[in-house]
Amino acid sequence: MSKSNESLMQRRHDAVARGVGQIHPVFVERAENATVWDVEGRQYIDFAGGIAVLNTGHRHPKVMDAVRRQMDHFTHTCFQVLAYEPYVALCEKLNELVPGAFAKKTLLVTTGSEALENAVKIARAATGRAGVIAFTGGYHGRTMMTLSMNGKVAPYSAGMGLMPGGVYRAQFPCPLHGVSDADAIASIERIFKNDAEPRDIAAIVIEPVQGEGGFHVASPAFMGQLRKLCDVHGILLVADEVQSGAGRTGTFFAMEQSGVAPDLTTFAKSIAGGFPLAGVCGRAELMDAIAPGGLGGTYAGSPIACAAALAVLEVFEEENLLARSRTLGDMIGSGLRAIAQVDKRIAEVRGLGAMMACELFDSECRPDPILAAQLVTLAREKGLILLSCGQYGNVIRILVPLTASDPEVQQGMDIIAACFAELH
């Protein structure tokens, strides 16, 4: 019997925990670069990229070759038991790529949540402090500590009770919603006045471009103020580059465009071209604050994922993907702004590099998550996979592979324009 999306969805409902969400009722059969085919043979342009995991596209030939070669040697030893060169080689390269003119060291793990958890562990060990300041709209993961840092309860921690304490919430700058850079800094000062002394705060954790929060970009001026504030109080600045890293914003890390070097940088998602890999890179003396055995994990820095990541870095060089990211950003941004010229439901087009989004308001200038959901559904029906995001679920984000061709990207943008027109 041939498979169908409907029959597989029924099996999924019967077998998979309800809390595992699914945006599109589609089951993929195969994928190549920026195209996916479902089990019924239908073809889609992929503007989701596995939620920012596929900057080098589905199954990039160079990445796949590197993985096959590694599999011919070994698939797992646990780096803490028997080490292997790809782990070390990747750390060396990341130490060079991460912003900051100081000696660095790197830890490899498996997921973005793990990276953020370990960044907090390192910050606490290095400073002897326990508190963390995070931001409204921020997203850092689904483990207990990262849930506490997330700036949004539903759906991530709804019904689970209170998360670990010692995390304080500052405002993320968002002019569209009435939060200026000065307001955001003032909100940190209020934390110092009302909730926790600076000497009790180990780290301020920020996404230079918010991911799930709606692609809001922290300005260089704000990041400079944040760096100065951290320096005054001996607080570590932690950049969460899980979604904004690996070339998505036109530089390998978004913080490169801020003129500010964080003390610790977390990365994941596209770093290994679709294979699970994440990590923390930062000042060597901070990274060494934890004694041997305090960091790591059974699958942390998998040799297969390390081989994939080394290939990803080669692809960025050989195919000039950072410049491609900037070109795509111009193309996507221009397309969205052209739609906004005729459709005033688009309140703002924003982003950095190819990390682009548009925020939707209704006729009364209120966030419109219903329109966003309708656009995601209609686009799928027309052969385009889209994602929404934002604190109100009213932002359409675009995370197309940087390796997608101009005609594919243009076709996707034409579908978005057609969806807006149809839903007018």
C-alpha positions as CSV (number, residue, x, y, z in Angstrom):
1,M,0.0,0.0,0.0
2,S,1.4,3.4,-1.0
3,K,2.1,5.9,1.8
4,S,0.2,9.1,2.2
5,N,0.7,12.1,4.4
6,E,-2.7,11.5,5.9
7,S,-2.1,7.9,6.9
8,L,1.3,8.7,8.3
9,M,-0.2,11.6,10.3
10,Q,-2.6,9.1,11.9
11,R,0.2,6.7,12.8
12,R,2.1,9.7,14.2
13,H,-0.9,10.7,16.4
14,D,-1.1,7.2,17.7
15,A,2.6,6.7,18.4
16,V,4.3,10.1,19.1
17,A,3.9,12.2,22.2
18,R,1.4,15.0,21.8
19,G,3.9,17.6,22.9
20,V,6.0,17.1,19.9
21,G,4.6,19.8,17.6
22,Q,4.5,19.7,13.8
23,I,4.0,22.8,11.7
24,H,3.2,21.1,8.4
25,P,1.2,17.9,7.9
26,V,3.8,16.6,5.5
27,F,6.1,13.6,5.6
28,V,9.3,14.0,3.6
29,E,10.6,11.3,1.3
30,R,13.8,13.0,0.0
31,A,15.4,16.3,-0.2
32,E,18.1,18.0,-2.3
33,N,19.6,21.5,-1.8
34,A,16.5,23.8,-1.4
35,T,13.9,21.3,-2.6
36,V,12.0,18.6,-0.7
37,W,9.6,15.9,-2.0
38,D,6.9,14.4,0.2
39,V,5.8,10.7,0.3
40,E,3.1,11.5,-2.2
41,G,5.7,12.8,-4.7
42,R,4.8,16.5,-4.2
43,Q,7.6,19.0,-4.6
44,Y,8.2,22.0,-2.3
45,I,10.7,24.9,-2.2
46,D,12.2,24.9,1.3
47,F,12.2,28.4,2.9
48,A,12.4,26.8,6.4
49,G,15.8,25.0,6.2
50,G,15.0,22.7,9.0
51,I,14.7,25.9,11.2
52,A,18.0,27.4,10.1
53,V,19.9,24.2,10.0
54,L,20.5,23.9,6.3
55,N,22.4,27.0,5.3
56,T,24.5,24.8,2.9
57,G,21.3,23.1,1.7
58,H,20.0,19.6,2.0
59,R,22.7,16.9,1.4
60,H,25.4,19.2,0.1
61,P,27.7,16.9,-1.9
62,K,30.9,18.0,-0.1
63,V,29.3,17.4,3.3
64,M,27.9,14.0,2.3
65,D,31.3,12.9,1.0
66,A,33.0,14.0,4.3
67,V,30.4,12.0,6.3
68,R,30.8,8.9,4.2
69,R,34.6,9.0,4.5
70,Q,34.3,9.4,8.3
71,M,31.9,6.5,8.5
72,D,34.4,4.3,6.7
73,H,36.8,4.9,9.7
74,F,34.6,5.0,12.8
75,T,31.3,6.5,13.9
76,H,31.7,6.8,17.7
77,T,34.3,6.4,20.5
78,C,33.2,9.2,22.9
79,F,35.8,12.0,22.7
80,Q,36.3,11.7,26.5
81,V,37.4,8.1,26.1
82,L,39.3,8.0,22.8
83,A,39.8,11.3,21.1
84,Y,39.9,12.0,17.3
85,E,41.5,14.8,15.2
86,P,38.3,16.2,13.6
87,Y,37.1,17.4,17.0
88,V,40.4,19.3,17.6
89,A,40.6,20.6,14.0
90,L,37.1,22.0,14.2
91,C,37.8,23.7,17.6
92,E,40.9,25.3,16.1
93,K,38.9,26.7,13.2
94,L,36.1,28.0,15.4
95,N,38.6,29.6,17.7
96,E,39.7,31.7,14.7
97,L,36.1,32.4,13.4
98,V,34.4,33.5,16.6
99,P,34.7,37.3,17.2
100,G,37.3,38.5,19.7
101,A,41.0,39.4,19.6
102,F,41.9,37.1,22.5
103,A,42.9,33.5,23.0
104,K,39.9,31.2,22.8
105,K,39.0,27.6,23.4
106,T,35.9,25.6,22.3
107,L,33.6,22.9,23.7
108,L,31.6,20.7,21.3
109,V,28.2,19.2,22.3
110,T,25.2,18.1,20.4
111,T,22.3,20.6,20.6
112,G,21.7,24.3,21.0
113,S,20.1,23.7,24.3
114,E,23.2,21.9,25.5
115,A,25.4,24.7,24.3
116,L,23.4,27.3,26.3
117,E,23.3,25.1,29.4
118,N,27.1,24.8,29.2
119,A,27.6,28.5,28.6
120,V,25.7,29.2,31.9
121,K,27.8,26.5,33.7
122,I,31.0,28.0,32.4
123,A,29.9,31.6,33.4
124,R,28.9,30.4,36.9
125,A,32.2,28.6,37.4
126,A,34.3,31.5,36.0
127,T,32.6,34.3,38.0
128,G,31.5,32.5,41.2
129,R,28.1,34.0,40.6
130,A,24.8,32.3,39.8
131,G,22.3,34.9,38.3
132,V,21.5,35.3,34.6
133,I,19.8,38.1,32.7
134,A,18.0,37.1,29.5
135,F,15.6,39.1,27.3
136,T,11.9,39.3,26.4
137,G,11.2,37.3,23.2
138,G,14.4,35.3,23.6
139,Y,14.6,31.6,22.8
140,H,17.4,29.4,24.1
141,G,16.1,25.8,24.2
142,R,13.8,23.3,25.8
143,T,15.9,22.0,28.7
144,M,15.1,23.2,32.2
145,M,17.6,26.1,32.4
146,T,17.0,27.2,28.9
147,L,13.3,27.2,29.4
148,S,13.9,29.5,32.3
149,M,15.8,31.9,30.0
150,N,13.2,31.8,27.2
151,G,11.2,35.0,27.0
152,K,8.0,33.2,26.1
153,V,6.0,30.6,28.2
154,A,3.6,29.1,25.7
155,P,4.1,26.6,24.2
156,Y,7.6,25.9,25.5
157,S,7.0,25.6,29.3
158,A,3.3,25.9,29.6
159,G,1.8,23.6,32.2
160,M,5.2,22.6,33.6
161,G,5.3,24.8,36.6
162,L,8.0,27.3,37.6
163,M,11.4,26.9,35.9
164,P,14.7,27.2,37.8
165,G,15.2,30.6,39.5
166,G,18.0,33.1,39.3
167,V,17.0,34.2,35.8
168,Y,15.9,37.8,35.3
169,R,14.2,39.3,32.3
170,A,15.3,42.5,30.6
171,Q,13.5,44.1,27.6
172,F,14.9,43.4,24.1
173,P,15.0,46.6,22.0
174,C,12.1,46.6,19.6
175,P,11.1,50.0,18.2
176,L,8.0,48.7,16.5
177,H,6.6,47.6,19.9
178,G,7.8,50.8,21.6
179,V,11.0,49.5,23.2
180,S,14.1,51.7,22.5
181,D,17.7,50.9,23.2
182,A,17.5,53.2,26.2
183,D,14.4,51.4,27.5
184,A,16.2,48.1,27.2
185,I,19.3,49.3,29.2
186,A,17.0,50.9,31.7
187,S,15.3,47.6,32.2
188,I,18.6,46.0,33.1
189,E,19.3,48.8,35.6
190,R,15.9,48.1,37.1
191,I,16.9,44.5,37.6
192,F,20.0,45.7,39.5
193,K,17.9,48.0,41.6
194,N,14.9,45.7,42.3
195,D,15.9,42.1,41.9
196,A,19.6,41.2,42.0
197,E,22.8,43.1,42.5
198,P,25.3,43.1,39.6
199,R,27.7,41.1,41.8
200,D,25.2,38.3,41.8
201,I,24.9,38.1,38.0
202,A,27.2,35.7,36.1
203,A,26.0,36.4,32.6
204,I,23.8,38.4,30.3
205,V,22.6,36.1,27.5
206,I,21.4,37.7,24.2
207,E,20.6,36.7,20.7
208,P,22.2,39.4,18.4
209,V,19.3,38.6,16.1
210,Q,16.4,37.0,17.8
211,G,15.2,33.7,16.2
212,E,11.9,32.5,17.6
213,G,11.4,36.0,19.0
214,G,10.8,37.4,15.5
215,F,14.1,38.3,13.9
216,H,14.6,41.5,15.8
217,V,18.1,42.8,15.4
218,A,20.1,44.3,18.3
219,S,21.7,47.5,17.1
220,P,25.5,47.9,17.2
221,A,24.9,50.9,19.6
222,F,22.9,48.7,22.0
223,M,25.5,45.9,21.9
224,G,28.2,48.4,22.6
225,Q,26.2,49.7,25.7
226,L,25.7,46.1,26.8
227,R,29.4,45.3,26.5
228,K,30.3,48.4,28.5
229,L,27.7,47.5,31.2
230,C,29.1,44.0,31.5
231,D,32.7,45.3,31.7
232,V,31.8,47.7,34.5
233,H,30.1,45.0,36.6
234,G,32.3,42.0,35.8
235,I,29.4,40.2,34.0
236,L,30.1,37.8,31.1
237,L,28.4,38.7,27.8
238,V,27.1,35.5,26.1
239,A,26.0,35.6,22.5
240,D,23.5,33.0,21.5
241,E,24.3,32.5,17.8
242,V,22.5,29.2,17.5
243,Q,20.2,30.5,14.8
244,S,22.0,33.6,13.6
245,G,25.4,31.9,13.2
246,A,27.0,29.8,10.4
247,G,26.7,32.6,7.8
248,R,23.0,33.3,8.0
249,T,23.4,37.0,8.5
250,G,26.1,37.7,6.0
251,T,29.0,37.3,8.3
252,F,29.9,33.9,9.9
253,F,28.6,35.2,13.2
254,A,26.2,38.1,13.6
255,M,28.2,39.6,16.4
256,E,30.9,40.5,13.8
257,Q,28.5,43.2,12.6
258,S,28.0,44.7,16.1
259,G,31.6,45.8,16.7
260,V,31.5,43.9,20.0
261,A,33.1,40.7,21.1
262,P,31.2,38.5,23.5
263,D,33.0,36.5,26.2
264,L,31.2,33.3,25.2
265,T,29.5,32.4,21.9
266,T,27.2,29.5,21.5
267,F,26.6,27.9,18.1
268,A,24.6,24.9,16.6
269,K,22.0,24.4,13.8
270,S,23.8,25.1,10.5
271,I,27.3,24.6,11.7
272,A,27.3,20.9,10.6
273,G,25.0,21.1,7.5
274,G,22.2,18.9,9.0
275,F,24.1,16.8,11.4
276,P,23.7,17.4,15.2
277,L,26.5,19.5,16.5
278,A,26.7,22.5,18.8
279,G,29.1,24.2,21.1
280,V,30.5,27.1,23.1
281,C,33.6,29.1,22.2
282,G,35.0,31.8,24.4
283,R,37.9,33.3,26.2
284,A,40.4,30.6,27.0
285,E,40.6,31.4,30.7
286,L,36.8,31.3,31.1
287,M,36.5,28.0,29.1
288,D,39.1,26.5,31.4
289,A,37.2,27.5,34.6
290,I,35.7,24.0,34.9
291,A,37.9,21.1,35.8
292,P,38.2,18.0,33.6
293,G,35.1,15.9,33.7
294,G,32.8,18.9,34.2
295,L,32.1,19.3,30.5
296,G,31.3,16.9,27.7
297,G,28.7,14.2,26.9
298,T,28.5,10.7,25.4
299,Y,27.7,12.0,21.9
300,A,29.2,15.5,22.3
301,G,31.2,16.4,19.3
302,S,30.3,13.3,17.3
303,P,33.1,12.4,14.8
304,I,30.5,12.3,12.0
305,A,29.2,15.7,12.9
306,C,32.7,17.1,13.2
307,A,33.6,15.8,9.7
308,A,30.4,17.5,8.4
309,A,31.2,20.8,10.1
310,L,34.7,20.9,8.7
311,A,33.2,20.3,5.2
312,V,30.6,23.1,5.8
313,L,33.5,25.5,6.5
314,E,35.1,24.5,3.3
315,V,31.9,25.0,1.4
316,F,31.6,28.6,2.8
317,E,35.0,29.4,1.5
318,E,34.8,27.7,-1.9
319,E,31.3,28.9,-2.7
320,N,31.6,32.4,-1.1
321,L,28.5,31.8,0.9
322,L,28.9,34.9,3.1
323,A,28.6,37.1,0.1
324,R,25.7,34.9,-1.2
325,S,24.0,35.5,2.2
326,R,24.1,39.2,1.7
327,T,22.9,39.0,-1.9
328,L,20.0,36.8,-0.8
329,G,19.2,39.2,2.0
330,D,18.9,42.0,-0.5
331,M,16.8,39.9,-2.8
332,I,14.4,38.7,-0.1
333,G,14.2,42.1,1.6
334,S,13.4,43.8,-1.7
335,G,10.7,41.3,-2.4
336,L,9.1,41.7,1.0
337,R,9.3,45.5,0.8
338,A,7.6,45.4,-2.6
339,I,4.7,43.5,-1.1
340,A,4.6,45.9,1.8
341,Q,4.2,48.8,-0.6
342,V,0.8,47.5,-1.6
343,D,-0.2,45.5,1.5
344,K,-0.2,47.6,4.7
345,R,-0.7,44.5,6.8
346,I,3.0,44.2,6.7
347,A,4.0,46.4,9.6
348,E,7.8,45.9,9.2
349,V,10.4,44.1,7.1
350,R,13.6,43.4,9.0
351,G,16.6,41.2,9.4
352,L,20.3,40.9,8.8
353,G,21.8,39.2,5.7
354,A,19.6,36.3,4.6
355,M,17.9,36.2,8.1
356,M,14.8,38.1,6.9
357,A,11.2,38.4,8.2
358,C,8.1,40.5,8.0
359,E,5.7,41.3,10.9
360,L,2.0,41.3,10.3
361,F,-0.6,43.6,11.9
362,D,-4.4,43.7,11.4
363,S,-6.4,46.7,10.4
364,E,-6.3,48.0,14.0
365,C,-2.5,47.8,14.1
366,R,-2.5,44.8,16.4
367,P,-0.4,41.7,15.9
368,D,-2.1,39.3,13.4
369,P,-1.2,35.6,14.1
370,I,-4.2,34.4,12.2
371,L,-3.0,36.0,8.9
372,A,0.5,34.5,9.6
373,A,-1.0,31.0,10.0
374,Q,-3.1,31.4,6.9
375,L,0.0,32.5,4.9
376,V,2.0,29.5,6.1
377,T,-0.9,27.1,5.1
378,L,-1.6,28.7,1.7
379,A,2.1,28.8,0.8
380,R,2.4,25.1,1.5
381,E,-0.6,24.4,-0.8
382,K,1.2,26.4,-3.5
383,G,4.5,24.4,-3.0
384,L,6.4,26.6,-0.5
385,I,7.4,25.7,3.1
386,L,7.4,28.7,5.4
387,L,7.7,29.3,9.1
388,S,6.1,31.8,11.4
389,C,7.6,33.1,14.7
390,G,7.5,36.0,17.1
391,Q,6.1,36.6,20.5
392,Y,2.6,36.9,19.0
393,G,3.1,34.3,16.3
394,N,2.6,37.1,13.7
395,V,6.0,37.1,12.0
396,I,6.8,35.3,8.7
397,R,10.5,34.3,8.7
398,I,12.6,33.1,5.7
399,L,15.5,30.7,6.2
400,V,16.1,29.5,2.7
401,P,19.4,27.6,2.1
402,L,22.2,30.0,1.0
403,T,22.9,27.6,-1.8
404,A,19.4,28.0,-3.4
405,S,19.4,29.4,-6.9
406,D,18.1,32.8,-7.8
407,P,15.2,31.3,-9.8
408,E,14.2,29.1,-6.8
409,V,14.3,32.0,-4.4
410,Q,12.3,34.2,-6.8
411,Q,9.7,31.5,-7.3
412,G,9.3,31.3,-3.5
413,M,9.0,35.1,-3.2
414,D,6.4,35.1,-6.0
415,I,4.4,32.5,-4.1
416,I,4.5,34.7,-0.9
417,A,3.3,37.6,-3.0
418,A,0.5,35.5,-4.5
419,C,-0.6,34.4,-1.0
420,F,-0.8,38.0,0.3
421,A,-2.9,38.9,-2.7
422,E,-5.2,35.9,-2.3
423,L,-5.7,36.6,1.4
424,H,-6.3,40.3,1.0
